[in-house]
Amino acid sequence: MATVQLDSFSVIRSSKLPPSIVASSLPITARLPHYTPLKLRSLAATRLGSKSSSRVFPRRGTVVCEARDTAVEVASITDGNWQSLVIESETPETPVLVEFWAPWCGPCRVIHPIIDELAKDYAGRLKCYKLNTDESPSTASRYGIRSIPTVIIFKNGEKKDAVIGAVPKSTLTT
């Protein structure tokens, strides 16, 4: 990668102007403001610390995110794996929360972070999934989903409770 540093540049006026004006035109010179490039530090020298510890990561050519240890991704489910993940869950006594959503739904975008927080807060005690109603319409119609977002909680494969609409986290926690 080559680096070019310009202190100034010239623009020559040439267009469909009369020859007398073009002949008298001189190049216009403009000074550029001083630019200081980003200063990069070696990843080996970068300390990524949390409140619990300060660690030095060796240079491996990857981007390290401080939040990667705490991030919980809510898995997507479809009509195909609905039966095995929700109805016949590996741990039937663990409640399963399913968010029915669609990509075009504005309130669904509001509730996504709340579902992510619940998945993180109740990790190991609650399984959280999201089902795109556009991609899996048969499951949505089986449970009478007429409005999205709809959150349904299942336990032992049975529907226990449902919440319709974008509601605060406290409503879902209760």
Beta strands, then each sheet from edge to edge (+ up, - down):
strand 1: 8-11
strand 2: 28-31
strand 3: 47-49
strand 4: 54-56
strand 5: 75-77
strand 6: 96-101
strand 7: 127-132
strand 8: 150-155
strand 9: 158-164
sheet 1: 1+ 2-
sheet 2: 3+ 4-
sheet 3: 5+ 7+ 6+ 8- 9+
end
